Amino acid sequence: FSFKFNDEEVSKIVRLQKLYRHVRCVKLWRQLVTTYKTSKSSLESRLRFEIQKEIISTERTYVRNLQTLEEVFLKPLEKYVKEGLHDVVAEEIATMFSHISIIKNFNRNFLDELELQYGQYPYIPIQLGSIVLRMVPFFKAYAQYVNEYQEIISTLARLKKKKNFVNWLKKLEEKDGKLSDFLILPIQRLPRYVMLLTELFKYTPENHLDYHNLRAALSKTIEVADYVNKRKQQADTLEKVLELYSHISGDFPEFLEPHRRYVREGYLHVNVSPSTDFKPRQLCLFNDMILLCSEPNQGGSVRIDSPKKIESSGKSSKFKWKYDGHFLLKNALLEDTSQEIVDKGKYLFRISYEFQGKRKAITISCGSEEEKADWMRDITRQLAGLLNNQTFAIHKVSSGSDSTSMLVAYSKGRVSGSYGAIKEGFLLKFSSTLIKVSRKRWFVLKDSKLTYYVSPEDVKTSEPSGIIKLKKYLLYKEVGGKGGKSTTNFNLRLYRRGKTQTSAGHDTTHRARGSGYIDLAAFSATDFHEWLNAIRLFTFNDNSHNSAVPSPDSMLMEPFI
C-alpha cells in the first residue's frame, strides 16, 4: 500500500515540515533563554555588570570632584598667595593640598582604564580585578594623605580665623560647595572601593577569568582601607574640634592637638566657688580636656585658671561662644555630690583637677538625673582612657534584661602579665573585723572584677586570695586611715548595692563577715586617682539599682574645693 503525491502536494508537505521545525526551534530557544535568565550564573552576571557600572559611575564623579578641588580652590589660592593677599603663606597651601594632585592623576588613569574595558564589553569581559591589582601600589598616596589629614584640616581651621580669607573662601564655597567636604573625599573613597569590590567578588564564580585577580586585589585594598578607616574615625571627631575652634572668640589656648577627640557638649550650669551662684555655660568634653564657654553677650563670666592663653584674631558675629576656661582631665576626680547638697531640682556632680600643683574644683548642675548620669558616664570613660595610655573600646554587655555599654581595656606591658587588665598594682586591704587590720595585696582590675593576690608573681601561679565583683558595689571615697599599720589618707570604700550589711560567708568571692562594705587604700595620690577612676567604671551609680547606701553624714566625704 503506497501513496503517490504530485509536485504541488510535495511542496506543501515540505513547507509544513519547515514551519514545524521553525516553531519547534523557537519554542526550544525560548525555553533555553528562560532557563538561563533564571539561572544563578545569569543572575550573577547581571549583578556583576551593575556593580561594575556603579564603580565606573562613582569613579567619574570622584575624579570630577578632585578636578574641582584643584581648579576651583588650589590654583586660585596659589595665585593670590603669590600676590601676597590675606596673610596666607605658601607653606599653608602646600600643607592643605598635600598629595591632591598625585591622587587626582592616579585616579584619572584608573578611570581611563575602566572606561576602555567598559567600551569593549560584551565582546571582551571586564576584568576589573586585574586593573585594581595593578593600581594597588599607588594607594600609598592615600596612606600619606591620611597621615597628614589632621594637619590639613587644622591648617584650614587656623586660616578660617582670618577674616579676609574667610570672606574670599565664602564666595567660592557658595558656588561649588565647602572646601572641607572636598578635602575629605580621598579618605572616604577607599572604604567605598572595598564595599564595591566585596560585592563584585561575591557574584564572581571561581571559573571566571577575573576571579583570582579580583580576590588578590580585594585583599590588598582591604589592608589599605582598614588603616584609612581608622584614621577617618579620628578625622570625624577632629572635624568637631575644628568646628568648635572656629566658633570661639576671646583669649584662648591653641587646643588643636592631633590626639584630641571630641566627645560631647551641652548647656549646663556651673559653679567654681561656694560663694558664687551657678551660671549657665556651654561645656565641651574632649578625651583629655573640658572646655567652658559662655554666650558672647553674656555677663558674669566664670573663669577657671588656664595657662598659655593666646589672642584670637577674629571677633566677628560668626562666633557662637566666648572662651571662659578649660582644664585637663589628667589626674582629675569625678564625684556625685547630689547627696551633699539638699536642693530640689538640682542634679549635681563635681570634678576636681590639678592646676599648678593645687587642686581646684568645679560643680556642675544638670537638668535631669538622666542627663547627669550621661555626663558622668562619658567623663568616667575619658578618665579611664587616660590611665597608662591604654586603648579602650566600647562593647555591649548584657545585664539581666538590659543591654548596657561597658568599657573594656587592652593593656600592654603589665608587670604581672595579666592580659586585658584595666589596672593593677598594690593596695592595702582592711579586714572587716572590729579592729581594723591592713594587708598589702596585689590587685588586678579586669572584666568588672577586682581580684587580689599576695604578690604579683601569684597572678600566673596561684589562685587569687579573693575576688570582688564590682557590679555589686557602689564606690565612695573617704578621709583618714583605718587604724592598724596604715597611715594613708588615700582610702576607698565599696558599699554593697541594695544592702547595708552582708551575710557571713566564705567562697572565692570577697569574704564579708557581717559588714556591707570593703575598705581599700592606695599608697600615693597618683595611684589613688587612677584606682578611683578605674573602679568607677564598674561601680558607677546610674540609678539602675535601688541601692541602700549610708547617709552622707556617715560617709565623711572629703571636700574637693
Phi, psi and omega in degrees: 000128183211158178250147176239127181245143175276177185297322181295318180293320178298319179297320178294318180297318180297317179296321179296319178296319178297317180298318180297315180297321180295313179298319180295317179295317179299318180296315179296320179297317178297322177296319179295317180297316179298317179298318181292317182298327181268001182279161180295320181296321179293316179299315179298320180297316180294318179295320177301316182294320179295320179293319178297321176298319180294321178300314181293318181297314180291330177292323176300314180296319181297312179296321179297321178291324176295322177295321176298316179302319182285315185283319187274327185249307187296306185295316175298323178296316179299325181293312184279347171292320178296331179274358176073034183266148165063022175058029177257128183258160184299326181297324179292321178293318179298322179292316185293325184250032180302125174069004182297315181295321179296314180295319180297315180295320178298312181288334174296316177294320178299316179295321179299318179293322177297315181297322180297312180290325179296325179289336180271352180283140012262007182293326176235123181300145176286122179250075185293327180300318180293325178294311181298320181299322178289331184271343185305318179304334181279354178293348179299335176298325177293318180298319178295320179296317180297319179299330183260002187296321180298320177291328180298308183283336174293320177296317178299320180296320179294322178294327181288355173277352181262117189301315181297319179295318180299316180296320178295315182293324182300322179296321178291318185289332178297331183268318190244352181110170185288139179299320181297328178292327178284323183293334182272353183304314179300328180288327181280340189286317183299315175301329177293320176301315182299315181299313183289319179293325177296316177296319179296317180293328179300326183253022178253116180290158183295335180272005180286147182300330186259005189301306186291320177296320181294320179297316180293319180295319180296317181299315181290324179292322179298321180301314181289318184293325178299316178296315181296320183295322177297318179291329179295320178299321176293321181295324180298317179287326178294328177303320180291322177300317180293323178297316178297317181303319183284348183254009184248136177244169178107185177274107185221157184284161174282093185259016174279100180237143182302329184274349189281134182232137176284139179244303181194171175211162180189158180263106186234179176250133185233157179215131181250357181208141178299338184272358181242164180272165174289139180232144180290133180214153174271119178257130177241119181261126173247176182291344181222009188201154170239130182248134179246133179223159175233169176291145186306325183261014185271135179269182177064053185299136174260106182254134173243151187298129179216116183282168172059048177283147175233160184273128174279147187267344184247141178219051181269176184289350181289344181287128181269332187226155175248131183295131176248327181163174177204164172210151181277150182273352179299128181063018176281157178235140181244136182212139174281119184247011182299328182284342180279329186244115179274097183210105183297141177090355178248129179244100195252148165213161185233144175236123173255147184215165181263136175216115179052047176081359180244154177261129178235170185214156174224133178256135186239133179249127181256169182275344181204164177295324180294317179296319179297316180299320180296315180295315181295323179294316181292320178294320178301319180295323179290320177299317180294323180294337179278350182291115173055026178055040180280162177258124184249151177219148180269130177232150175276126180238127180279132177227099184068232180269353183257149174249116184241158178276135178234141180268126181238136182248150175241110189267162180228139172068036181287152181296312184272353178074024180276095185297135178093000181286138175284316178205151175210153181163178182279139171222158170271131176246127183264146178289160180265013179280171182296317175269114186287127176237130182255144176228137178280122182227152177269116183256142178232120178261116184203136175054045178062019178236137176255100183261139181230148184228168178289322182212164179299326181296335183288345182301320183268338190249340188229162173288149180293152175290333179184163180227129177252116179275103192294334180296344180267004187231158170247142185261134173226148179253134184238169180247141172097155179282170182252014180089193181065223183271356186269136173237011183288150175253007184260069188257145177237142176231131178253116177265136181289132181295137173075000181220148170255354179205135179259155178280157179292146179188166180213110175206199182283349176271183182300135179273112181250112183256079175082003180247154179255019182210165177233132179253131177229162177212140177266169184257352179209163180295318180297313180296321179299314180299316182294316179295320181299314181290324181289314180294327181299335178306323188251354179244009183300129183273099180260018179064016176275352178240140174271085188262129174272113182238159180298160179289158179303326182295333184268001187256349179050054182292133180285131177291145183260355182289000000 
